[in-house]
Amino acid sequence: MPINEKEFNGNLFDQLVMVERIERRLHEGGEEAAQKEIDLIKNEINRKLYQQPPLPEKTNN
């Protein structure tokens, strides 16, 4: 969940960019091109959702 308005606006902007990418492919290459763009976007989202959090650095104390 977005913490503040700036983060919420960022999420909306990302969604708008995705829709514009799909529309562009639909106009340029039809349904098949739009489906390929959708698949690409899904893969990008999955990479973000399932990325491993950074491991904490070990210190030698």
PDBQT receptor file of N, H, CA, C and O in Angstrom, charges set to zero:
ATOM      1  N   MET A   1       0.825  -1.188   0.000  1.00  0.00    +0.000 N 
ATOM      2  CA  MET A   1       0.000   0.000   0.000  1.00  0.00    +0.000 C 
ATOM      3  C   MET A   1       0.866   1.247   0.000  1.00  0.00    +0.000 C 
ATOM      4  O   MET A   1       1.861   1.332   0.719  1.00  0.00    +0.000 OA
ATOM      5  N   PRO A   2       0.472   2.208  -0.816  1.00  0.00    +0.000 N 
ATOM      6  CA  PRO A   2       1.254   3.444  -0.846  1.00  0.00    +0.000 C 
ATOM      7  C   PRO A   2       1.248   4.151   0.502  1.00  0.00    +0.000 C 
ATOM      8  O   PRO A   2       0.230   4.187   1.193  1.00  0.00    +0.000 OA
ATOM      9  N   ILE A   3       2.369   4.697   0.858  1.00  0.00    +0.000 N 
ATOM     10  H   ILE A   3       3.197   4.667   0.297  1.00  0.00    +0.000 HD
ATOM     11  CA  ILE A   3       2.506   5.378   2.141  1.00  0.00    +0.000 C 
ATOM     12  C   ILE A   3       2.051   6.825   2.037  1.00  0.00    +0.000 C 
ATOM     13  O   ILE A   3       1.454   7.359   2.972  1.00  0.00    +0.000 OA
ATOM     14  N   ASN A   4       2.326   7.456   0.916  1.00  0.00    +0.000 N 
ATOM     15  H   ASN A   4       2.811   7.023   0.157  1.00  0.00    +0.000 HD
ATOM     16  CA  ASN A   4       1.977   8.865   0.782  1.00  0.00    +0.000 C 
ATOM     17  C   ASN A   4       1.503   9.159  -0.635  1.00  0.00    +0.000 C 
ATOM     18  O   ASN A   4       1.512   8.284  -1.500  1.00  0.00    +0.000 OA
ATOM     19  N   GLU A   5       1.089  10.405  -0.861  1.00  0.00    +0.000 N 
ATOM     20  H   GLU A   5       1.082  11.116  -0.158  1.00  0.00    +0.000 HD
ATOM     21  CA  GLU A   5       0.544  10.785  -2.163  1.00  0.00    +0.000 C 
ATOM     22  C   GLU A   5       1.580  10.661  -3.275  1.00  0.00    +0.000 C 
ATOM     23  O   GLU A   5       1.244  10.274  -4.395  1.00  0.00    +0.000 OA
ATOM     24  N   LYS A   6       2.836  10.985  -2.976  1.00  0.00    +0.000 N 
ATOM     25  H   LYS A   6       3.109  11.299  -2.067  1.00  0.00    +0.000 HD
ATOM     26  CA  LYS A   6       3.893  10.906  -3.988  1.00  0.00    +0.000 C 
ATOM     27  C   LYS A   6       4.068   9.461  -4.466  1.00  0.00    +0.000 C 
ATOM     28  O   LYS A   6       4.193   9.215  -5.666  1.00  0.00    +0.000 OA
ATOM     29  N   GLU A   7       4.076   8.514  -3.537  1.00  0.00    +0.000 N 
ATOM     30  H   GLU A   7       3.974   8.713  -2.562  1.00  0.00    +0.000 HD
ATOM     31  CA  GLU A   7       4.210   7.108  -3.897  1.00  0.00    +0.000 C 
ATOM     32  C   GLU A   7       2.981   6.636  -4.683  1.00  0.00    +0.000 C 
ATOM     33  O   GLU A   7       3.106   5.888  -5.653  1.00  0.00    +0.000 OA
ATOM     34  N   PHE A   8       1.795   7.078  -4.256  1.00  0.00    +0.000 N 
ATOM     35  H   PHE A   8       1.693   7.685  -3.468  1.00  0.00    +0.000 HD
ATOM     36  CA  PHE A   8       0.566   6.721  -4.945  1.00  0.00    +0.000 C 
ATOM     37  C   PHE A   8       0.601   7.236  -6.386  1.00  0.00    +0.000 C 
ATOM     38  O   PHE A   8       0.252   6.509  -7.316  1.00  0.00    +0.000 OA
ATOM     39  N   ASN A   9       1.024   8.497  -6.568  1.00  0.00    +0.000 N 
ATOM     40  H   ASN A   9       1.307   9.087  -5.812  1.00  0.00    +0.000 HD
ATOM     41  CA  ASN A   9       1.125   9.069  -7.909  1.00  0.00    +0.000 C 
ATOM     42  C   ASN A   9       2.142   8.315  -8.759  1.00  0.00    +0.000 C 
ATOM     43  O   ASN A   9       1.943   8.142  -9.961  1.00  0.00    +0.000 OA
ATOM     44  N   GLY A  10       3.221   7.871  -8.143  1.00  0.00    +0.000 N 
ATOM     45  H   GLY A  10       3.383   8.011  -7.167  1.00  0.00    +0.000 HD
ATOM     46  CA  GLY A  10       4.217   7.078  -8.862  1.00  0.00    +0.000 C 
ATOM     47  C   GLY A  10       3.630   5.774  -9.366  1.00  0.00    +0.000 C 
ATOM     48  O   GLY A  10       3.908   5.352 -10.488  1.00  0.00    +0.000 OA
ATOM     49  N   ASN A  11       2.817   5.136  -8.536  1.00  0.00    +0.000 N 
ATOM     50  H   ASN A  11       2.590   5.478  -7.624  1.00  0.00    +0.000 HD
ATOM     51  CA  ASN A  11       2.164   3.889  -8.944  1.00  0.00    +0.000 C 
ATOM     52  C   ASN A  11       1.204   4.125 -10.108  1.00  0.00    +0.000 C 
ATOM     53  O   ASN A  11       1.163   3.340 -11.055  1.00  0.00    +0.000 OA
ATOM     54  N   LEU A  12       0.433   5.208 -10.032  1.00  0.00    +0.000 N 
ATOM     55  H   LEU A  12       0.466   5.845  -9.263  1.00  0.00    +0.000 HD
ATOM     56  CA  LEU A  12      -0.489   5.536 -11.124  1.00  0.00    +0.000 C 
ATOM     57  C   LEU A  12       0.274   5.825 -12.413  1.00  0.00    +0.000 C 
ATOM     58  O   LEU A  12      -0.153   5.417 -13.493  1.00  0.00    +0.000 OA
ATOM     59  N   PHE A  13       1.391   6.520 -12.304  1.00  0.00    +0.000 N 
ATOM     60  H   PHE A  13       1.738   6.851 -11.426  1.00  0.00    +0.000 HD
ATOM     61  CA  PHE A  13       2.208   6.825 -13.473  1.00  0.00    +0.000 C 
ATOM     62  C   PHE A  13       2.712   5.534 -14.116  1.00  0.00    +0.000 C 
ATOM     63  O   PHE A  13       2.673   5.395 -15.338  1.00  0.00    +0.000 OA
ATOM     64  N   ASP A  14       3.182   4.594 -13.300  1.00  0.00    +0.000 N 
ATOM     65  H   ASP A  14       3.214   4.707 -12.307  1.00  0.00    +0.000 HD
ATOM     66  CA  ASP A  14       3.659   3.311 -13.824  1.00  0.00    +0.000 C 
ATOM     67  C   ASP A  14       2.544   2.579 -14.560  1.00  0.00    +0.000 C 
ATOM     68  O   ASP A  14       2.781   1.991 -15.615  1.00  0.00    +0.000 OA
ATOM     69  N   GLN A  15       1.336   2.609 -14.015  1.00  0.00    +0.000 N 
ATOM     70  H   GLN A  15       1.144   3.086 -13.158  1.00  0.00    +0.000 HD
ATOM     71  CA  GLN A  15       0.202   1.954 -14.665  1.00  0.00    +0.000 C 
ATOM     72  C   GLN A  15      -0.125   2.617 -15.993  1.00  0.00    +0.000 C 
ATOM     73  O   GLN A  15      -0.401   1.931 -16.978  1.00  0.00    +0.000 OA
ATOM     74  N   LEU A  16      -0.096   3.943 -16.031  1.00  0.00    +0.000 N 
ATOM     75  H   LEU A  16       0.128   4.500 -15.231  1.00  0.00    +0.000 HD
ATOM     76  CA  LEU A  16      -0.367   4.666 -17.265  1.00  0.00    +0.000 C 
ATOM     77  C   LEU A  16       0.675   4.333 -18.330  1.00  0.00    +0.000 C 
ATOM     78  O   LEU A  16       0.334   4.167 -19.501  1.00  0.00    +0.000 OA
ATOM     79  N   VAL A  17       1.920   4.238 -17.937  1.00  0.00    +0.000 N 
ATOM     80  H   VAL A  17       2.197   4.374 -16.986  1.00  0.00    +0.000 HD
ATOM     81  CA  VAL A  17       2.985   3.886 -18.884  1.00  0.00    +0.000 C 
ATOM     82  C   VAL A  17       2.733   2.499 -19.472  1.00  0.00    +0.000 C 
ATOM     83  O   VAL A  17       2.916   2.296 -20.672  1.00  0.00    +0.000 OA
ATOM     84  N   MET A  18       2.319   1.549 -18.643  1.00  0.00    +0.000 N 
ATOM     85  H   MET A  18       2.170   1.714 -17.668  1.00  0.00    +0.000 HD
ATOM     86  CA  MET A  18       2.047   0.200 -19.144  1.00  0.00    +0.000 C 
ATOM     87  C   MET A  18       0.910   0.208 -20.163  1.00  0.00    +0.000 C 
ATOM     88  O   MET A  18       1.008  -0.441 -21.204  1.00  0.00    +0.000 OA
ATOM     89  N   VAL A  19      -0.161   0.934 -19.873  1.00  0.00    +0.000 N 
ATOM     90  H   VAL A  19      -0.240   1.461 -19.027  1.00  0.00    +0.000 HD
ATOM     91  CA  VAL A  19      -1.296   1.009 -20.794  1.00  0.00    +0.000 C 
ATOM     92  C   VAL A  19      -0.863   1.648 -22.109  1.00  0.00    +0.000 C 
ATOM     93  O   VAL A  19      -1.251   1.185 -23.182  1.00  0.00    +0.000 OA
ATOM     94  N   GLU A  20      -0.066   2.702 -22.032  1.00  0.00    +0.000 N 
ATOM     95  H   GLU A  20       0.249   3.078 -21.161  1.00  0.00    +0.000 HD
ATOM     96  CA  GLU A  20       0.404   3.364 -23.247  1.00  0.00    +0.000 C 
ATOM     97  C   GLU A  20       1.285   2.444 -24.085  1.00  0.00    +0.000 C 
ATOM     98  O   GLU A  20       1.215   2.468 -25.314  1.00  0.00    +0.000 OA
ATOM     99  N   ARG A  21       2.117   1.632 -23.427  1.00  0.00    +0.000 N 
ATOM    100  H   ARG A  21       2.174   1.612 -22.429  1.00  0.00    +0.000 HD
ATOM    101  CA  ARG A  21       2.965   0.678 -24.152  1.00  0.00    +0.000 C 
ATOM    102  C   ARG A  21       2.111  -0.342 -24.899  1.00  0.00    +0.000 C 
ATOM    103  O   ARG A  21       2.393  -0.667 -26.052  1.00  0.00    +0.000 OA
ATOM    104  N   ILE A  22       1.074  -0.844 -24.244  1.00  0.00    +0.000 N 
ATOM    105  H   ILE A  22       0.845  -0.580 -23.307  1.00  0.00    +0.000 HD
ATOM    106  CA  ILE A  22       0.189  -1.828 -24.870  1.00  0.00    +0.000 C 
ATOM    107  C   ILE A  22      -0.566  -1.189 -26.035  1.00  0.00    +0.000 C 
ATOM    108  O   ILE A  22      -0.676  -1.785 -27.106  1.00  0.00    +0.000 OA
ATOM    109  N   GLU A  23      -1.083   0.013 -25.831  1.00  0.00    +0.000 N 
ATOM    110  H   GLU A  23      -0.994   0.498 -24.960  1.00  0.00    +0.000 HD
ATOM    111  CA  GLU A  23      -1.802   0.704 -26.909  1.00  0.00    +0.000 C 
ATOM    112  C   GLU A  23      -0.913   0.930 -28.125  1.00  0.00    +0.000 C 
ATOM    113  O   GLU A  23      -1.348   0.747 -29.262  1.00  0.00    +0.000 OA
ATOM    114  N   ARG A  24       0.334   1.329 -27.883  1.00  0.00    +0.000 N 
ATOM    115  H   ARG A  24       0.687   1.478 -26.959  1.00  0.00    +0.000 HD
ATOM    116  CA  ARG A  24       1.271   1.577 -28.977  1.00  0.00    +0.000 C 
ATOM    117  C   ARG A  24       1.503   0.291 -29.776  1.00  0.00    +0.000 C 
ATOM    118  O   ARG A  24       1.505   0.320 -31.006  1.00  0.00    +0.000 OA
ATOM    119  N   ARG A  25       1.695  -0.820 -29.091  1.00  0.00    +0.000 N 
ATOM    120  H   ARG A  25       1.693  -0.843 -28.092  1.00  0.00    +0.000 HD
ATOM    121  CA  ARG A  25       1.912  -2.092 -29.780  1.00  0.00    +0.000 C 
ATOM    122  C   ARG A  25       0.653  -2.522 -30.533  1.00  0.00    +0.000 C 
ATOM    123  O   ARG A  25       0.745  -3.077 -31.629  1.00  0.00    +0.000 OA
ATOM    124  N   LEU A  26      -0.512  -2.271 -29.955  1.00  0.00    +0.000 N 
ATOM    125  H   LEU A  26      -0.587  -1.820 -29.066  1.00  0.00    +0.000 HD
ATOM    126  CA  LEU A  26      -1.769  -2.632 -30.607  1.00  0.00    +0.000 C 
ATOM    127  C   LEU A  26      -1.924  -1.870 -31.919  1.00  0.00    +0.000 C 
ATOM    128  O   LEU A  26      -2.349  -2.446 -32.921  1.00  0.00    +0.000 OA
ATOM    129  N   HIS A  27      -1.587  -0.586 -31.926  1.00  0.00    +0.000 N 
ATOM    130  H   HIS A  27      -1.242  -0.118 -31.112  1.00  0.00    +0.000 HD
ATOM    131  CA  HIS A  27      -1.705   0.227 -33.134  1.00  0.00    +0.000 C 
ATOM    132  C   HIS A  27      -0.624  -0.123 -34.161  1.00  0.00    +0.000 C 
ATOM    133  O   HIS A  27      -0.880  -0.095 -35.365  1.00  0.00    +0.000 OA
ATOM    134  N   GLU A  28       0.573  -0.450 -33.693  1.00  0.00    +0.000 N 
ATOM    135  H   GLU A  28       0.782  -0.474 -32.715  1.00  0.00    +0.000 HD
ATOM    136  CA  GLU A  28       1.682  -0.733 -34.607  1.00  0.00    +0.000 C 
ATOM    137  C   GLU A  28       1.631  -2.140 -35.184  1.00  0.00    +0.000 C 
ATOM    138  O   GLU A  28       1.913  -2.347 -36.364  1.00  0.00    +0.000 OA
ATOM    139  N   GLY A  29       1.267  -3.108 -34.342  1.00  0.00    +0.000 N 
ATOM    140  H   GLY A  29       1.038  -2.940 -33.384  1.00  0.00    +0.000 HD
ATOM    141  CA  GLY A  29       1.387  -4.495 -34.787  1.00  0.00    +0.000 C 
ATOM    142  C   GLY A  29       0.192  -5.369 -34.530  1.00  0.00    +0.000 C 
ATOM    143  O   GLY A  29       0.256  -6.577 -34.762  1.00  0.00    +0.000 OA
ATOM    144  N   GLY A  30      -0.887  -4.807 -34.062  1.00  0.00    +0.000 N 
ATOM    145  H   GLY A  30      -0.938  -3.826 -33.874  1.00  0.00    +0.000 HD
ATOM    146  CA  GLY A  30      -2.098  -5.591 -33.847  1.00  0.00    +0.000 C 
ATOM    147  C   GLY A  30      -2.085  -6.367 -32.543  1.00  0.00    +0.000 C 
ATOM    148  O   GLY A  30      -1.275  -6.117 -31.650  1.00  0.00    +0.000 OA
ATOM    149  N   GLU A  31      -2.997  -7.306 -32.461  1.00  0.00    +0.000 N 
ATOM    150  H   GLU A  31      -3.655  -7.509 -33.186  1.00  0.00    +0.000 HD
ATOM    151  CA  GLU A  31      -3.207  -8.067 -31.221  1.00  0.00    +0.000 C 
ATOM    152  C   GLU A  31      -1.989  -8.877 -30.809  1.00  0.00    +0.000 C 
ATOM    153  O   GLU A  31      -1.659  -8.952 -29.626  1.00  0.00    +0.000 OA
ATOM    154  N   GLU A  32      -1.322  -9.481 -31.780  1.00  0.00    +0.000 N 
ATOM    155  H   GLU A  32      -1.590  -9.420 -32.742  1.00  0.00    +0.000 HD
ATOM    156  CA  GLU A  32      -0.166 -10.316 -31.447  1.00  0.00    +0.000 C 
ATOM    157  C   GLU A  32       0.946  -9.483 -30.807  1.00  0.00    +0.000 C 
ATOM    158  O   GLU A  32       1.551  -9.907 -29.822  1.00  0.00    +0.000 OA
ATOM    159  N   ALA A  33       1.213  -8.311 -31.359  1.00  0.00    +0.000 N 
ATOM    160  H   ALA A  33       0.721  -7.967 -32.158  1.00  0.00    +0.000 HD
ATOM    161  CA  ALA A  33       2.242  -7.428 -30.804  1.00  0.00    +0.000 C 
ATOM    162  C   ALA A  33       1.835  -6.940 -29.415  1.00  0.00    +0.000 C 
ATOM    163  O   ALA A  33       2.674  -6.843 -28.520  1.00  0.00    +0.000 OA
ATOM    164  N   ALA A  34       0.540  -6.630 -29.234  1.00  0.00    +0.000 N 
ATOM    165  H   ALA A  34      -0.141  -6.708 -29.961  1.00  0.00    +0.000 HD
ATOM    166  CA  ALA A  34       0.054  -6.188 -27.924  1.00  0.00    +0.000 C 
ATOM    167  C   ALA A  34       0.199  -7.307 -26.900  1.00  0.00    +0.000 C 
ATOM    168  O   ALA A  34       0.579  -7.056 -25.756  1.00  0.00    +0.000 OA
ATOM    169  N   GLN A  35      -0.102  -8.544 -27.304  1.00  0.00    +0.000 N 
ATOM    170  H   GLN A  35      -0.410  -8.748 -28.233  1.00  0.00    +0.000 HD
ATOM    171  CA  GLN A  35       0.035  -9.673 -26.379  1.00  0.00    +0.000 C 
ATOM    172  C   GLN A  35       1.490  -9.881 -25.982  1.00  0.00    +0.000 C 
ATOM    173  O   GLN A  35       1.774 -10.193 -24.825  1.00  0.00    +0.000 OA
ATOM    174  N   LYS A  36       2.402  -9.715 -26.912  1.00  0.00    +0.000 N 
ATOM    175  H   LYS A  36       2.171  -9.462 -27.851  1.00  0.00    +0.000 HD
ATOM    176  CA  LYS A  36       3.824  -9.848 -26.594  1.00  0.00    +0.000 C 
ATOM    177  C   LYS A  36       4.247  -8.775 -25.592  1.00  0.00    +0.000 C 
ATOM    178  O   LYS A  36       5.031  -9.047 -24.683  1.00  0.00    +0.000 OA
ATOM    179  N   GLU A  37       3.729  -7.555 -25.757  1.00  0.00    +0.000 N 
ATOM    180  H   GLU A  37       3.092  -7.334 -26.495  1.00  0.00    +0.000 HD
ATOM    181  CA  GLU A  37       4.049  -6.477 -24.817  1.00  0.00    +0.000 C 
ATOM    182  C   GLU A  37       3.471  -6.783 -23.437  1.00  0.00    +0.000 C 
ATOM    183  O   GLU A  37       4.121  -6.530 -22.423  1.00  0.00    +0.000 OA
ATOM    184  N   ILE A  38       2.263  -7.321 -23.395  1.00  0.00    +0.000 N 
ATOM    185  H   ILE A  38       1.735  -7.526 -24.219  1.00  0.00    +0.000 HD
ATOM    186  CA  ILE A  38       1.646  -7.704 -22.115  1.00  0.00    +0.000 C 
ATOM    187  C   ILE A  38       2.500  -8.757 -21.426  1.00  0.00    +0.000 C 
ATOM    188  O   ILE A  38       2.744  -8.667 -20.223  1.00  0.00    +0.000 OA
ATOM    189  N   ASP A  39       2.956  -9.755 -22.179  1.00  0.00    +0.000 N 
ATOM    190  H   ASP A  39       2.758  -9.828 -23.156  1.00  0.00    +0.000 HD
ATOM    191  CA  ASP A  39       3.805 -10.803 -21.602  1.00  0.00    +0.000 C 
ATOM    192  C   ASP A  39       5.101 -10.217 -21.057  1.00  0.00    +0.000 C 
ATOM    193  O   ASP A  39       5.572 -10.620 -19.994  1.00  0.00    +0.000 OA
ATOM    194  N   LEU A  40       5.675  -9.266 -21.785  1.00  0.00    +0.000 N 
ATOM    195  H   LEU A  40       5.293  -8.939 -22.649  1.00  0.00    +0.000 HD
ATOM    196  CA  LEU A  40       6.903  -8.608 -21.337  1.00  0.00    +0.000 C 
ATOM    197  C   LEU A  40       6.661  -7.843 -20.034  1.00  0.00    +0.000 C 
ATOM    198  O   LEU A  40       7.467  -7.918 -19.107  1.00  0.00    +0.000 OA
ATOM    199  N   ILE A  41       5.561  -7.115 -19.969  1.00  0.00    +0.000 N 
ATOM    200  H   ILE A  41       4.906  -7.054 -20.722  1.00  0.00    +0.000 HD
ATOM    201  CA  ILE A  41       5.224  -6.356 -18.758  1.00  0.00    +0.000 C 
ATOM    202  C   ILE A  41       5.008  -7.298 -17.577  1.00  0.00    +0.000 C 
ATOM    203  O   ILE A  41       5.458  -7.013 -16.467  1.00  0.00    +0.000 OA
ATOM    204  N   LYS A  42       4.328  -8.413 -17.807  1.00  0.00    +0.000 N 
ATOM    205  H   LYS A  42       3.963  -8.644 -18.708  1.00  0.00    +0.000 HD
ATOM    206  CA  LYS A  42       4.112  -9.399 -16.739  1.00  0.00    +0.000 C 
ATOM    207  C   LYS A  42       5.451  -9.901 -16.197  1.00  0.00    +0.000 C 
ATOM    208  O   LYS A  42       5.630 -10.017 -14.984  1.00  0.00    +0.000 OA
ATOM    209  N   ASN A  43       6.378 -10.194 -17.087  1.00  0.00    +0.000 N 
ATOM    210  H   ASN A  43       6.232 -10.101 -18.072  1.00  0.00    +0.000 HD
ATOM    211  CA  ASN A  43       7.696 -10.667 -16.650  1.00  0.00    +0.000 C 
ATOM    212  C   ASN A  43       8.420  -9.604 -15.833  1.00  0.00    +0.000 C 
ATOM    213  O   ASN A  43       9.061  -9.917 -14.831  1.00  0.00    +0.000 OA
ATOM    214  N   GLU A  44       8.317  -8.339 -16.263  1.00  0.00    +0.000 N 
ATOM    215  H   GLU A  44       7.796  -8.085 -17.077  1.00  0.00    +0.000 HD
ATOM    216  CA  GLU A  44       8.948  -7.251 -15.515  1.00  0.00    +0.000 C 
ATOM    217  C   GLU A  44       8.347  -7.138 -14.114  1.00  0.00    +0.000 C 
ATOM    218  O   GLU A  44       9.074  -6.958 -13.137  1.00  0.00    +0.000 OA
ATOM    219  N   ILE A  45       7.038  -7.242 -14.018  1.00  0.00    +0.000 N 
ATOM    220  H   ILE A  45       6.447  -7.388 -14.812  1.00  0.00    +0.000 HD
ATOM    221  CA  ILE A  45       6.363  -7.155 -12.716  1.00  0.00    +0.000 C 
ATOM    222  C   ILE A  45       6.772  -8.321 -11.832  1.00  0.00    +0.000 C 
ATOM    223  O   ILE A  45       7.059  -8.136 -10.650  1.00  0.00    +0.000 OA
ATOM    224  N   ASN A  46       6.802  -9.519 -12.399  1.00  0.00    +0.000 N 
ATOM    225  H   ASN A  46       6.569  -9.669 -13.360  1.00  0.00    +0.000 HD
ATOM    226  CA  ASN A  46       7.182 -10.696 -11.606  1.00  0.00    +0.000 C 
ATOM    227  C   ASN A  46       8.605 -10.587 -11.075  1.00  0.00    +0.000 C 
ATOM    228  O   ASN A  46       8.878 -10.996  -9.947  1.00  0.00    +0.000 OA
ATOM    229  N   ARG A  47       9.516 -10.036 -11.882  1.00  0.00    +0.000 N 
ATOM    230  H   ARG A  47       9.294  -9.703 -12.798  1.00  0.00    +0.000 HD
ATOM    231  CA  ARG A  47      10.893  -9.853 -11.394  1.00  0.00    +0.000 C 
ATOM    232  C   ARG A  47      10.916  -8.923 -10.189  1.00  0.00    +0.000 C 
ATOM    233  O   ARG A  47      11.662  -9.148  -9.237  1.00  0.00    +0.000 OA
ATOM    234  N   LYS A  48      10.094  -7.874 -10.235  1.00  0.00    +0.000 N 
ATOM    235  H   LYS A  48       9.488  -7.691 -11.009  1.00  0.00    +0.000 HD
ATOM    236  CA  LYS A  48      10.048  -6.936  -9.114  1.00  0.00    +0.000 C 
ATOM    237  C   LYS A  48       9.398  -7.569  -7.891  1.00  0.00    +0.000 C 
ATOM    238  O   LYS A  48       9.852  -7.362  -6.766  1.00  0.00    +0.000 OA
ATOM    239  N   LEU A  49       8.340  -8.339  -8.109  1.00  0.00    +0.000 N 
ATOM    240  H   LEU A  49       7.971  -8.507  -9.023  1.00  0.00    +0.000 HD
ATOM    241  CA  LEU A  49       7.609  -8.929  -6.980  1.00  0.00    +0.000 C 
ATOM    242  C   LEU A  49       8.409 -10.003  -6.268  1.00  0.00    +0.000 C 
ATOM    243  O   LEU A  49       8.353 -10.115  -5.043  1.00  0.00    +0.000 OA
ATOM    244  N   TYR A  50       9.146 -10.786  -7.020  1.00  0.00    +0.000 N 
ATOM    245  H   TYR A  50       9.192 -10.695  -8.015  1.00  0.00    +0.000 HD
ATOM    246  CA  TYR A  50       9.789 -11.952  -6.442  1.00  0.00    +0.000 C 
ATOM    247  C   TYR A  50      11.296 -11.810  -6.293  1.00  0.00    +0.000 C 
ATOM    248  O   TYR A  50      11.995 -12.808  -6.114  1.00  0.00    +0.000 OA
ATOM    249  N   GLN A  51      11.808 -10.580  -6.364  1.00  0.00    +0.000 N 
ATOM    250  H   GLN A  51      11.240  -9.770  -6.509  1.00  0.00    +0.000 HD
ATOM    251  CA  GLN A  51      13.241 -10.398  -6.184  1.00  0.00    +0.000 C 
ATOM    252  C   GLN A  51      13.602 -10.672  -4.722  1.00  0.00    +0.000 C 
ATOM    253  O   GLN A  51      12.817 -10.417  -3.809  1.00  0.00    +0.000 OA
ATOM    254  N   GLN A  52      14.757 -11.175  -4.539  1.00  0.00    +0.000 N 
ATOM    255  H   GLN A  52      15.395 -11.382  -5.280  1.00  0.00    +0.000 HD
ATOM    256  CA  GLN A  52      15.243 -11.468  -3.199  1.00  0.00    +0.000 C 
ATOM    257  C   GLN A  52      15.670 -10.164  -2.528  1.00  0.00    +0.000 C 
ATOM    258  O   GLN A  52      16.321  -9.329  -3.156  1.00  0.00    +0.000 OA
ATOM    259  N   PRO A  53      15.313  -9.985  -1.271  1.00  0.00    +0.000 N 
ATOM    260  CA  PRO A  53      15.788  -8.782  -0.585  1.00  0.00    +0.000 C 
ATOM    261  C   PRO A  53      17.307  -8.854  -0.427  1.00  0.00    +0.000 C 
ATOM    262  O   PRO A  53      17.869  -9.946  -0.342  1.00  0.00    +0.000 OA
ATOM    263  N   PRO A  54      17.965  -7.712  -0.389  1.00  0.00    +0.000 N 
ATOM    264  CA  PRO A  54      19.428  -7.748  -0.232  1.00  0.00    +0.000 C 
ATOM    265  C   PRO A  54      19.814  -8.393   1.095  1.00  0.00    +0.000 C 
ATOM    266  O   PRO A  54      19.176  -8.171   2.124  1.00  0.00    +0.000 OA
ATOM    267  N   LEU A  55      20.848  -9.176   1.044  1.00  0.00    +0.000 N 
ATOM    268  H   LEU A  55      21.366  -9.356   0.208  1.00  0.00    +0.000 HD
ATOM    269  CA  LEU A  55      21.321  -9.826   2.263  1.00  0.00    +0.000 C 
ATOM    270  C   LEU A  55      22.090  -8.826   3.111  1.00  0.00    +0.000 C 
ATOM    271  O   LEU A  55      22.834  -7.997   2.587  1.00  0.00    +0.000 OA
ATOM    272  N   PRO A  56      21.910  -8.908   4.416  1.00  0.00    +0.000 N 
ATOM    273  CA  PRO A  56      22.673  -7.977   5.273  1.00  0.00    +0.000 C 
ATOM    274  C   PRO A  56      24.164  -8.301   5.194  1.00  0.00    +0.000 C 
ATOM    275  O   PRO A  56      24.566  -9.462   5.113  1.00  0.00    +0.000 OA
ATOM    276  N   GLU A  57      24.957  -7.256   5.219  1.00  0.00    +0.000 N 
ATOM    277  H   GLU A  57      24.631  -6.313   5.284  1.00  0.00    +0.000 HD
ATOM    278  CA  GLU A  57      26.408  -7.456   5.170  1.00  0.00    +0.000 C 
ATOM    279  C   GLU A  57      26.895  -7.968   6.512  1.00  0.00    +0.000 C 
ATOM    280  O   GLU A  57      26.475  -7.489   7.565  1.00  0.00    +0.000 OA
ATOM    281  N   LYS A  58      27.785  -8.947   6.461  1.00  0.00    +0.000 N 
ATOM    282  H   LYS A  58      28.126  -9.336   5.605  1.00  0.00    +0.000 HD
ATOM    283  CA  LYS A  58      28.359  -9.471   7.701  1.00  0.00    +0.000 C 
ATOM    284  C   LYS A  58      29.536  -8.590   8.107  1.00  0.00    +0.000 C 
ATOM    285  O   LYS A  58      30.351  -8.185   7.278  1.00  0.00    +0.000 OA
ATOM    286  N   THR A  59      29.596  -8.318   9.363  1.00  0.00    +0.000 N 
ATOM    287  H   THR A  59      28.934  -8.647  10.036  1.00  0.00    +0.000 HD
ATOM    288  CA  THR A  59      30.729  -7.552   9.881  1.00  0.00    +0.000 C 
ATOM    289  C   THR A  59      31.609  -8.456  10.723  1.00  0.00    +0.000 C 
ATOM    290  O   THR A  59      31.111  -9.346  11.412  1.00  0.00    +0.000 OA
ATOM    291  N   ASN A  60      32.864  -8.240  10.671  1.00  0.00    +0.000 N 
ATOM    292  H   ASN A  60      33.268  -7.517  10.111  1.00  0.00    +0.000 HD
ATOM    293  CA  ASN A  60      33.809  -9.036  11.455  1.00  0.00    +0.000 C 
ATOM    294  C   ASN A  60      34.142  -8.277  12.727  1.00  0.00    +0.000 C 
ATOM    295  O   ASN A  60      35.072  -7.471  12.755  1.00  0.00    +0.000 OA
ATOM    296  N   ASN A  61      33.383  -8.537  13.772  1.00  0.00    +0.000 N 
ATOM    297  H   ASN A  61      32.627  -9.191  13.749  1.00  0.00    +0.000 HD
ATOM    298  CA  ASN A  61      33.627  -7.892  15.066  1.00  0.00    +0.000 C 
ATOM    299  C   ASN A  61      34.309  -8.831  16.010  1.00  0.00    +0.000 C 
ATOM    300  O   ASN A  61      34.594  -8.461  17.149  1.00  0.00    +0.000 OA
TER     301      ASN A  61
